[in-house]
Amino acid sequence: MPRITPSQAQPTFIARPVPLSEKAKEELLRIVGYGHIDLLEESLAHQMPDAAVVSTRPGEPVVLVRGVIVEGAREKSKAGQMILEVEAALGLGVNGAEHLDKIPRASDYKTVYEGLARDSLALLNKLTGLSQYYRDQFAACEVDVYEIDRTLATLADTSVRLEAKFANISSKGAPKKLALLETISRLRRIFRDYYAGPMSEATSRGAARLKSPQQHAEFNFVWCAVRDARLMADNPRNLLLLEEWLRDPKTAQREDRNETISRIAKANYARQAVQEKKDARKKGGTPNEKSKTKKPGR
């Protein structure tokens, strides 16, 4: 059996922003209701109002000239800030998967501590096996060799106990999509911060619940971003999966959490009621009929 390579995940890591394509930027701006915005002109309006663009050749730096009187007021918006926030959120999904989705499992801990126990015990045996001539040289360097012996023995003993602790814990199960779910949650927050389109409540027709224009736009916003960053492939299965994740409490925004929890509670109550009816049929009668049945008199 091949030796397990322990997880290299770190509790702290750097998530670098993922640049969006120009097509994705235009699509995201359209979805939130900003329409067509020249992001370069928008950036200049905020940072260098007296600058004008001389040339913008592909693959070359943008050439600007300062001290220009721009005719008319440049339109200022938060489009550029929104794009930066989206790219930062996507960085978590791309760079964080290695660390958030691959947190060490029991098998990783067992492998690491097994190696530590083996190596520390081997070093302890080698050190204590030296003749006193060699061991005395530690004292010449003002180091207590017996303190090293005790430290190695403690390391070996602790590693053996930790190995035994994780030996019988299961490591089964697929890696969790924690990085992607957190990215989706952040994208939803960004959408709600910058959305400028039509607002209306979701409607219901019988058992069916129809999405509002804002909910449709939110789905398209998240789908466009994760697809452009290649966090999700463009196929029907992932579309359905994203629909499911948008209903997941892990990605719900604060204003949606109560609604989401209420929906889950209602579904659990419904399943419980169906199960009680099935159990009652097996025993004979329904729960209501059993409660109405009178005990025969003595």
PEMO-V657121 format. One line per field, one symbol per residue. phi: phi as a letter, one per 30 degrees, with the letter a starting at -180 (. if undefined). psi: psi as a letter, one per 40 degrees, with the letter a starting at -180 (. if undefined). Layout:
phi->???
psi->???
This chain:
phi->.ddddddcdcdbaccdecddddddddddddddjdidbdddddddddcbdccbdcabdeibddccbcicdddidddcbcdddddddddddddddddcddcdcbdeceddddddddddddddddddddddddddedddddddcibdddddeddddddddddddddddcdccdcdjdedddddddddddddddeddcdbcdcaddcbbiddccddeddddddddddddddddidbddaeddddddedddcdedcddedcdddddddddddddddddddddddddddjiceddddddcdddd
psi->hihhhiheiidhihhiihhiiddddddddddeeeahhhdddddddddgeeiihdighheiihhihifhhhhihihhafddddddddddddddddeeddddefihaddddddddddddddddddddddeeiidddddddddefhhdddddddddddddddddddddedehifiiiiifddddddddddddddddehfaihiiiihgbeihhiiddddddddddddddddefdhigiddddddddddeehddeiideeddddddddddddddddddddddddddehiidddddehihii.
